[in-house]
């Protein structure tokens, strides 16, 4: 898809050249998360999400005390 869009914009190179150009831009694998344990009642976990998008987005926060 990217190659097609670039060709429509005037790119005359091939897929191999494009892959070689983009190779350094690839993200490295994220490091794994390190878990930890806390005694009961000493930790809160929270998640934020968008339930409705558009002109008036609705944000939601869910918090759980562990």
PDB file of N, CA, C and O in Angstrom:
ATOM      1  N   UNK A   1       0.826  -1.183   0.000  1.00  0.00           N
ATOM      2  CA  UNK A   1       0.000   0.000   0.000  1.00  0.00           C
ATOM      3  C   UNK A   1       0.878   1.258   0.000  1.00  0.00           C
ATOM      4  O   UNK A   1       0.615   2.195  -0.754  1.00  0.00           O
ATOM      5  N   UNK A   2       1.906   1.283   0.831  1.00  0.00           N
ATOM      6  CA  UNK A   2       2.790   2.439   0.884  1.00  0.00           C
ATOM      7  C   UNK A   2       3.494   2.625  -0.456  1.00  0.00           C
ATOM      8  O   UNK A   2       3.602   3.742  -0.963  1.00  0.00           O
ATOM      9  N   UNK A   3       3.972   1.516  -1.025  1.00  0.00           N
ATOM     10  CA  UNK A   3       4.651   1.600  -2.315  1.00  0.00           C
ATOM     11  C   UNK A   3       3.718   2.184  -3.372  1.00  0.00           C
ATOM     12  O   UNK A   3       4.127   3.034  -4.163  1.00  0.00           O
ATOM     13  N   UNK A   4       2.463   1.728  -3.386  1.00  0.00           N
ATOM     14  CA  UNK A   4       1.501   2.233  -4.362  1.00  0.00           C
ATOM     15  C   UNK A   4       1.284   3.741  -4.185  1.00  0.00           C
ATOM     16  O   UNK A   4       1.251   4.489  -5.162  1.00  0.00           O
ATOM     17  N   UNK A   5       1.136   4.174  -2.933  1.00  0.00           N
ATOM     18  CA  UNK A   5       0.930   5.601  -2.674  1.00  0.00           C
ATOM     19  C   UNK A   5       2.148   6.414  -3.101  1.00  0.00           C
ATOM     20  O   UNK A   5       2.007   7.496  -3.671  1.00  0.00           O
ATOM     21  N   UNK A   6       3.330   5.898  -2.830  1.00  0.00           N
ATOM     22  CA  UNK A   6       4.546   6.612  -3.233  1.00  0.00           C
ATOM     23  C   UNK A   6       4.675   6.670  -4.752  1.00  0.00           C
ATOM     24  O   UNK A   6       5.090   7.688  -5.306  1.00  0.00           O
ATOM     25  N   UNK A   7       4.321   5.578  -5.420  1.00  0.00           N
ATOM     26  CA  UNK A   7       4.382   5.567  -6.886  1.00  0.00           C
ATOM     27  C   UNK A   7       3.409   6.577  -7.478  1.00  0.00           C
ATOM     28  O   UNK A   7       3.713   7.233  -8.474  1.00  0.00           O
ATOM     29  N   UNK A   8       2.240   6.698  -6.858  1.00  0.00           N
ATOM     30  CA  UNK A   8       1.269   7.687  -7.333  1.00  0.00           C
ATOM     31  C   UNK A   8       1.785   9.107  -7.127  1.00  0.00           C
ATOM     32  O   UNK A   8       1.395  10.027  -7.845  1.00  0.00           O
ATOM     33  N   UNK A   9       2.675   9.278  -6.131  1.00  0.00           N
ATOM     34  CA  UNK A   9       3.249  10.596  -5.862  1.00  0.00           C
ATOM     35  C   UNK A   9       4.521  10.839  -6.674  1.00  0.00           C
ATOM     36  O   UNK A   9       5.139  11.897  -6.552  1.00  0.00           O
ATOM     37  N   UNK A  10       4.923   9.858  -7.513  1.00  0.00           N
ATOM     38  CA  UNK A  10       6.066  10.063  -8.389  1.00  0.00           C
ATOM     39  C   UNK A  10       7.298   9.243  -8.054  1.00  0.00           C
ATOM     40  O   UNK A  10       8.318   9.389  -8.728  1.00  0.00           O
ATOM     41  N   UNK A  11       7.247   8.393  -7.049  1.00  0.00           N
ATOM     42  CA  UNK A  11       8.393   7.545  -6.686  1.00  0.00           C
ATOM     43  C   UNK A  11       8.660   6.561  -7.806  1.00  0.00           C
ATOM     44  O   UNK A  11       7.741   5.897  -8.284  1.00  0.00           O
ATOM     45  N   UNK A  12       9.910   6.463  -8.227  1.00  0.00           N
ATOM     46  CA  UNK A  12      10.260   5.577  -9.334  1.00  0.00           C
ATOM     47  C   UNK A  12      11.088   4.381  -8.911  1.00  0.00           C
ATOM     48  O   UNK A  12      11.443   3.551  -9.748  1.00  0.00           O
ATOM     49  N   UNK A  13      11.406   4.274  -7.616  1.00  0.00           N
ATOM     50  CA  UNK A  13      12.205   3.157  -7.127  1.00  0.00           C
ATOM     51  C   UNK A  13      11.370   1.908  -6.959  1.00  0.00           C
ATOM     52  O   UNK A  13      10.162   1.908  -7.193  1.00  0.00           O
ATOM     53  N   UNK A  14      12.035   0.850  -6.551  1.00  0.00           N
ATOM     54  CA  UNK A  14      11.359  -0.419  -6.363  1.00  0.00           C
ATOM     55  C   UNK A  14      11.127  -0.727  -4.891  1.00  0.00           C
ATOM     56  O   UNK A  14      11.482   0.055  -4.010  1.00  0.00           O
ATOM     57  N   UNK A  15      10.523  -1.885  -4.646  1.00  0.00           N
ATOM     58  CA  UNK A  15      10.202  -2.296  -3.287  1.00  0.00           C
ATOM     59  C   UNK A  15      11.466  -2.555  -2.477  1.00  0.00           C
ATOM     60  O   UNK A  15      11.499  -2.263  -1.282  1.00  0.00           O
ATOM     61  N   UNK A  16      12.509  -3.100  -3.108  1.00  0.00           N
ATOM     62  CA  UNK A  16      13.749  -3.390  -2.376  1.00  0.00           C
ATOM     63  C   UNK A  16      14.390  -2.111  -1.855  1.00  0.00           C
ATOM     64  O   UNK A  16      14.864  -2.073  -0.719  1.00  0.00           O
ATOM     65  N   UNK A  17      14.408  -1.077  -2.667  1.00  0.00           N
ATOM     66  CA  UNK A  17      14.974   0.203  -2.238  1.00  0.00           C
ATOM     67  C   UNK A  17      14.154   0.790  -1.092  1.00  0.00           C
ATOM     68  O   UNK A  17      14.712   1.342  -0.144  1.00  0.00           O
ATOM     69  N   UNK A  18      12.840   0.670  -1.179  1.00  0.00           N
ATOM     70  CA  UNK A  18      11.970   1.191  -0.142  1.00  0.00           C
ATOM     71  C   UNK A  18      12.185   0.441   1.171  1.00  0.00           C
ATOM     72  O   UNK A  18      12.255   1.061   2.232  1.00  0.00           O
ATOM     73  N   UNK A  19      12.291  -0.885   1.107  1.00  0.00           N
ATOM     74  CA  UNK A  19      12.526  -1.682   2.312  1.00  0.00           C
ATOM     75  C   UNK A  19      13.872  -1.327   2.945  1.00  0.00           C
ATOM     76  O   UNK A  19      13.972  -1.210   4.167  1.00  0.00           O
ATOM     77  N   UNK A  20      14.901  -1.155   2.124  1.00  0.00           N
ATOM     78  CA  UNK A  20      16.224  -0.804   2.645  1.00  0.00           C
ATOM     79  C   UNK A  20      16.192   0.572   3.308  1.00  0.00           C
ATOM     80  O   UNK A  20      16.851   0.782   4.325  1.00  0.00           O
ATOM     81  N   UNK A  21      15.442   1.496   2.748  1.00  0.00           N
ATOM     82  CA  UNK A  21      15.332   2.844   3.312  1.00  0.00           C
ATOM     83  C   UNK A  21      14.590   2.821   4.645  1.00  0.00           C
ATOM     84  O   UNK A  21      14.960   3.535   5.577  1.00  0.00           O
ATOM     85  N   UNK A  22      13.535   1.997   4.736  1.00  0.00           N
ATOM     86  CA  UNK A  22      12.703   1.967   5.940  1.00  0.00           C
ATOM     87  C   UNK A  22      13.244   1.059   7.045  1.00  0.00           C
ATOM     88  O   UNK A  22      12.796   1.157   8.187  1.00  0.00           O
ATOM     89  N   UNK A  23      14.197   0.176   6.728  1.00  0.00           N
ATOM     90  CA  UNK A  23      14.706  -0.784   7.715  1.00  0.00           C
ATOM     91  C   UNK A  23      15.178  -0.114   9.012  1.00  0.00           C
ATOM     92  O   UNK A  23      14.846  -0.621  10.083  1.00  0.00           O
ATOM     93  N   UNK A  24      15.933   0.995   8.981  1.00  0.00           N
ATOM     94  CA  UNK A  24      16.361   1.601  10.239  1.00  0.00           C
ATOM     95  C   UNK A  24      15.215   2.209  11.045  1.00  0.00           C
ATOM     96  O   UNK A  24      15.374   2.485  12.234  1.00  0.00           O
ATOM     97  N   UNK A  25      14.080   2.415  10.417  1.00  0.00           N
ATOM     98  CA  UNK A  25      12.944   3.039  11.105  1.00  0.00           C
ATOM     99  C   UNK A  25      12.098   2.047  11.883  1.00  0.00           C
ATOM    100  O   UNK A  25      11.241   2.451  12.670  1.00  0.00           O
ATOM    101  N   UNK A  26      12.324   0.748  11.677  1.00  0.00           N
ATOM    102  CA  UNK A  26      11.521  -0.256  12.365  1.00  0.00           C
ATOM    103  C   UNK A  26      11.765  -0.164  13.863  1.00  0.00           C
ATOM    104  O   UNK A  26      12.890   0.052  14.313  1.00  0.00           O
ATOM    105  N   UNK A  27      10.717  -0.328  14.608  1.00  0.00           N
ATOM    106  CA  UNK A  27      10.824  -0.274  16.063  1.00  0.00           C
ATOM    107  C   UNK A  27      11.421  -1.563  16.593  1.00  0.00           C
ATOM    108  O   UNK A  27      11.139  -2.653  16.096  1.00  0.00           O
ATOM    109  N   UNK A  28      12.243  -1.414  17.600  1.00  0.00           N
ATOM    110  CA  UNK A  28      12.775  -2.594  18.274  1.00  0.00           C
ATOM    111  C   UNK A  28      11.673  -3.202  19.138  1.00  0.00           C
ATOM    112  O   UNK A  28      10.737  -2.510  19.539  1.00  0.00           O
ATOM    113  N   UNK A  29      11.787  -4.467  19.414  1.00  0.00           N
ATOM    114  CA  UNK A  29      10.808  -5.122  20.271  1.00  0.00           C
ATOM    115  C   UNK A  29      10.862  -4.481  21.654  1.00  0.00           C
ATOM    116  O   UNK A  29      11.947  -4.260  22.191  1.00  0.00           O
ATOM    117  N   UNK A  30       9.704  -4.182  22.232  1.00  0.00           N
ATOM    118  CA  UNK A  30       9.717  -3.583  23.567  1.00  0.00           C
ATOM    119  C   UNK A  30      10.226  -4.581  24.595  1.00  0.00           C
ATOM    120  O   UNK A  30      10.040  -5.790  24.454  1.00  0.00           O
ATOM    121  N   UNK A  31      10.864  -4.063  25.620  1.00  0.00           N
ATOM    122  CA  UNK A  31      11.339  -4.923  26.689  1.00  0.00           C
ATOM    123  C   UNK A  31      10.136  -5.443  27.465  1.00  0.00           C
ATOM    124  O   UNK A  31       9.157  -4.720  27.650  1.00  0.00           O
ATOM    125  N   UNK A  32      10.200  -6.679  27.916  1.00  0.00           N
ATOM    126  CA  UNK A  32       9.047  -7.223  28.651  1.00  0.00           C
ATOM    127  C   UNK A  32       8.820  -6.461  29.951  1.00  0.00           C
ATOM    128  O   UNK A  32       9.764  -5.994  30.587  1.00  0.00           O
ATOM    129  N   UNK A  33       7.565  -6.346  30.329  1.00  0.00           N
ATOM    130  CA  UNK A  33       7.220  -5.665  31.570  1.00  0.00           C
ATOM    131  C   UNK A  33       7.635  -6.533  32.758  1.00  0.00           C
ATOM    132  O   UNK A  33       7.522  -7.759  32.724  1.00  0.00           O
ATOM    133  N   UNK A  34       8.103  -5.886  33.775  1.00  0.00           N
ATOM    134  CA  UNK A  34       8.517  -6.594  34.982  1.00  0.00           C
ATOM    135  C   UNK A  34       7.389  -6.491  36.001  1.00  0.00           C
ATOM    136  O   UNK A  34       7.005  -5.394  36.407  1.00  0.00           O
ATOM    137  N   UNK A  35       6.876  -7.612  36.399  1.00  0.00           N
ATOM    138  CA  UNK A  35       5.788  -7.618  37.364  1.00  0.00           C
ATOM    139  C   UNK A  35       6.299  -7.481  38.786  1.00  0.00           C
ATOM    140  O   UNK A  35       7.458  -7.780  39.071  1.00  0.00           O
ATOM    141  N   UNK A  36       5.443  -7.037  39.659  1.00  0.00           N
ATOM    142  CA  UNK A  36       5.789  -6.952  41.073  1.00  0.00           C
ATOM    143  C   UNK A  36       4.527  -7.141  41.890  1.00  0.00           C
ATOM    144  O   UNK A  36       3.425  -6.874  41.412  1.00  0.00           O
ATOM    145  N   UNK A  37       4.682  -7.588  43.087  1.00  0.00           N
ATOM    146  CA  UNK A  37       3.547  -7.855  43.970  1.00  0.00           C
ATOM    147  C   UNK A  37       3.611  -6.922  45.173  1.00  0.00           C
ATOM    148  O   UNK A  37       4.685  -6.628  45.697  1.00  0.00           O
ATOM    149  N   UNK A  38       2.458  -6.472  45.591  1.00  0.00           N
ATOM    150  CA  UNK A  38       2.319  -5.617  46.777  1.00  0.00           C
ATOM    151  C   UNK A  38       1.339  -6.281  47.724  1.00  0.00           C
ATOM    152  O   UNK A  38       0.502  -7.073  47.291  1.00  0.00           O
ATOM    153  N   UNK A  39       1.428  -5.976  48.997  1.00  0.00           N
ATOM    154  CA  UNK A  39       0.446  -6.523  49.939  1.00  0.00           C
ATOM    155  C   UNK A  39      -0.959  -6.008  49.608  1.00  0.00           C
ATOM    156  O   UNK A  39      -1.096  -4.966  48.967  1.00  0.00           O
ATOM    157  N   UNK A  40      -2.004  -6.727  50.039  1.00  0.00           N
ATOM    158  CA  UNK A  40      -3.380  -6.294  49.771  1.00  0.00           C
ATOM    159  C   UNK A  40      -3.632  -4.868  50.264  1.00  0.00           C
ATOM    160  O   UNK A  40      -3.223  -4.502  51.366  1.00  0.00           O
ATOM    161  N   UNK A  41      -4.307  -4.071  49.438  1.00  0.00           N
ATOM    162  CA  UNK A  41      -4.657  -2.704  49.804  1.00  0.00           C
ATOM    163  C   UNK A  41      -3.557  -1.688  49.598  1.00  0.00           C
ATOM    164  O   UNK A  41      -3.730  -0.522  49.952  1.00  0.00           O
ATOM    165  N   UNK A  42      -2.429  -2.093  49.037  1.00  0.00           N
ATOM    166  CA  UNK A  42      -1.295  -1.177  48.864  1.00  0.00           C
ATOM    167  C   UNK A  42      -1.035  -0.821  47.407  1.00  0.00           C
ATOM    168  O   UNK A  42      -0.028  -0.184  47.098  1.00  0.00           O
ATOM    169  N   UNK A  43      -1.911  -1.216  46.524  1.00  0.00           N
ATOM    170  CA  UNK A  43      -1.682  -0.967  45.101  1.00  0.00           C
ATOM    171  C   UNK A  43      -3.007  -0.689  44.407  1.00  0.00           C
ATOM    172  O   UNK A  43      -4.015  -1.336  44.692  1.00  0.00           O
ATOM    173  N   UNK A  44      -3.000   0.280  43.495  1.00  0.00           N
ATOM    174  CA  UNK A  44      -4.161   0.570  42.665  1.00  0.00           C
ATOM    175  C   UNK A  44      -3.747   0.455  41.205  1.00  0.00           C
ATOM    176  O   UNK A  44      -2.709   0.978  40.800  1.00  0.00           O
ATOM    177  N   UNK A  45      -4.565  -0.230  40.425  1.00  0.00           N
ATOM    178  CA  UNK A  45      -4.337  -0.322  38.991  1.00  0.00           C
ATOM    179  C   UNK A  45      -5.402   0.500  38.292  1.00  0.00           C
ATOM    180  O   UNK A  45      -6.578   0.442  38.651  1.00  0.00           O
ATOM    181  N   UNK A  46      -4.981   1.275  37.279  1.00  0.00           N
ATOM    182  CA  UNK A  46      -5.934   2.135  36.572  1.00  0.00           C
ATOM    183  C   UNK A  46      -5.754   1.997  35.069  1.00  0.00           C
ATOM    184  O   UNK A  46      -4.640   1.843  34.569  1.00  0.00           O
ATOM    185  N   UNK A  47      -6.873   2.055  34.361  1.00  0.00           N
ATOM    186  CA  UNK A  47      -6.881   2.031  32.899  1.00  0.00           C
ATOM    187  C   UNK A  47      -7.734   3.185  32.406  1.00  0.00           C
ATOM    188  O   UNK A  47      -8.803   3.456  32.952  1.00  0.00           O
ATOM    189  N   UNK A  48      -7.256   3.864  31.370  1.00  0.00           N
ATOM    190  CA  UNK A  48      -7.985   4.964  30.750  1.00  0.00           C
ATOM    191  C   UNK A  48      -8.304   4.552  29.317  1.00  0.00           C
ATOM    192  O   UNK A  48      -7.443   4.028  28.610  1.00  0.00           O
ATOM    193  N   UNK A  49      -9.530   4.785  28.895  1.00  0.00           N
ATOM    194  CA  UNK A  49      -9.919   4.413  27.540  1.00  0.00           C
ATOM    195  C   UNK A  49     -10.882   5.446  26.964  1.00  0.00           C
ATOM    196  O   UNK A  49     -11.491   6.229  27.693  1.00  0.00           O
ATOM    197  N   UNK A  50     -11.002   5.429  25.643  1.00  0.00           N
ATOM    198  CA  UNK A  50     -11.974   6.276  24.950  1.00  0.00           C
ATOM    199  C   UNK A  50     -13.126   5.371  24.537  1.00  0.00           C
ATOM    200  O   UNK A  50     -12.944   4.447  23.745  1.00  0.00           O
ATOM    201  N   UNK A  51     -14.309   5.638  25.074  1.00  0.00           N
ATOM    202  CA  UNK A  51     -15.479   4.813  24.762  1.00  0.00           C
ATOM    203  C   UNK A  51     -16.170   5.323  23.498  1.00  0.00           C
ATOM    204  O   UNK A  51     -16.617   4.528  22.671  1.00  0.00           O
ATOM    205  N   UNK A  52     -16.259   6.631  23.348  1.00  0.00           N
ATOM    206  CA  UNK A  52     -16.924   7.206  22.183  1.00  0.00           C
ATOM    207  C   UNK A  52     -15.987   8.237  21.568  1.00  0.00           C
ATOM    208  O   UNK A  52     -15.436   9.084  22.272  1.00  0.00           O
ATOM    209  N   UNK A  53     -15.810   8.164  20.266  1.00  0.00           N
ATOM    210  CA  UNK A  53     -14.948   9.100  19.553  1.00  0.00           C
ATOM    211  C   UNK A  53     -15.816  10.145  18.856  1.00  0.00           C
ATOM    212  O   UNK A  53     -17.044  10.057  18.891  1.00  0.00           O
ATOM    213  N   UNK A  54     -15.193  11.115  18.233  1.00  0.00           N
ATOM    214  CA  UNK A  54     -15.950  12.117  17.498  1.00  0.00           C
ATOM    215  C   UNK A  54     -15.833  13.479  18.149  1.00  0.00           C
ATOM    216  O   UNK A  54     -14.849  13.782  18.824  1.00  0.00           O
ATOM    217  N   UNK A  55     -16.854  14.296  17.935  1.00  0.00           N
ATOM    218  CA  UNK A  55     -16.821  15.667  18.466  1.00  0.00           C
ATOM    219  C   UNK A  55     -16.808  15.717  19.979  1.00  0.00           C
ATOM    220  O   UNK A  55     -16.164  16.578  20.577  1.00  0.00           O
ATOM    221  N   UNK A  56     -17.524  14.790  20.594  1.00  0.00           N
ATOM    222  CA  UNK A  56     -17.623  14.780  22.056  1.00  0.00           C
ATOM    223  C   UNK A  56     -17.155  13.421  22.580  1.00  0.00           C
ATOM    224  O   UNK A  56     -17.983  12.589  22.950  1.00  0.00           O
ATOM    225  N   UNK A  57     -15.836  13.183  22.615  1.00  0.00           N
ATOM    226  CA  UNK A  57     -15.360  11.877  23.072  1.00  0.00           C
ATOM    227  C   UNK A  57     -15.710  11.656  24.538  1.00  0.00           C
ATOM    228  O   UNK A  57     -15.766  12.594  25.333  1.00  0.00           O
ATOM    229  N   UNK A  58     -15.940  10.403  24.870  1.00  0.00           N
ATOM    230  CA  UNK A  58     -16.254  10.024  26.240  1.00  0.00           C
ATOM    231  C   UNK A  58     -15.085   9.206  26.761  1.00  0.00           C
ATOM    232  O   UNK A  58     -14.795   8.122  26.253  1.00  0.00           O
ATOM    233  N   UNK A  59     -14.416   9.735  27.779  1.00  0.00           N
ATOM    234  CA  UNK A  59     -13.278   9.048  28.378  1.00  0.00           C
ATOM    235  C   UNK A  59     -13.747   8.292  29.602  1.00  0.00           C
ATOM    236  O   UNK A  59     -14.630   8.755  30.324  1.00  0.00           O
ATOM    237  N   UNK A  60     -13.160   7.130  29.841  1.00  0.00           N
ATOM    238  CA  UNK A  60     -13.518   6.341  31.022  1.00  0.00           C
ATOM    239  C   UNK A  60     -12.257   5.942  31.751  1.00  0.00           C
ATOM    240  O   UNK A  60     -11.246   5.606  31.136  1.00  0.00           O
ATOM    241  N   UNK A  61     -12.328   5.984  33.063  1.00  0.00           N
ATOM    242  CA  UNK A  61     -11.238   5.582  33.926  1.00  0.00           C
ATOM    243  C   UNK A  61     -11.739   4.470  34.826  1.00  0.00           C
ATOM    244  O   UNK A  61     -12.740   4.633  35.525  1.00  0.00           O
ATOM    245  N   UNK A  62     -11.053   3.345  34.811  1.00  0.00           N
ATOM    246  CA  UNK A  62     -11.399   2.240  35.694  1.00  0.00           C
ATOM    247  C   UNK A  62     -10.230   2.032  36.641  1.00  0.00           C
ATOM    248  O   UNK A  62      -9.102   1.817  36.197  1.00  0.00           O
ATOM    249  N   UNK A  63     -10.484   2.094  37.921  1.00  0.00           N
ATOM    250  CA  UNK A  63      -9.442   1.924  38.928  1.00  0.00           C
ATOM    251  C   UNK A  63      -9.834   0.784  39.859  1.00  0.00           C
ATOM    252  O   UNK A  63     -10.975   0.705  40.316  1.00  0.00           O
ATOM    253  N   UNK A  64      -8.880  -0.096  40.135  1.00  0.00           N
ATOM    254  CA  UNK A  64      -9.106  -1.236  41.007  1.00  0.00           C
ATOM    255  C   UNK A  64      -8.058  -1.235  42.113  1.00  0.00           C
ATOM    256  O   UNK A  64      -6.856  -1.196  41.849  1.00  0.00           O
ATOM    257  N   UNK A  65      -8.521  -1.278  43.321  1.00  0.00           N
ATOM    258  CA  UNK A  65      -7.594  -1.321  44.448  1.00  0.00           C
ATOM    259  C   UNK A  65      -7.287  -2.786  44.718  1.00  0.00           C
ATOM    260  O   UNK A  65      -8.199  -3.573  44.970  1.00  0.00           O
ATOM    261  N   UNK A  66      -6.031  -3.156  44.668  1.00  0.00           N
ATOM    262  CA  UNK A  66      -5.649  -4.567  44.824  1.00  0.00           C
ATOM    263  C   UNK A  66      -5.225  -4.887  46.228  1.00  0.00           C
ATOM    264  O   UNK A  66      -4.875  -6.029  46.523  1.00  0.00           O
TER     265      UNK A  66
END
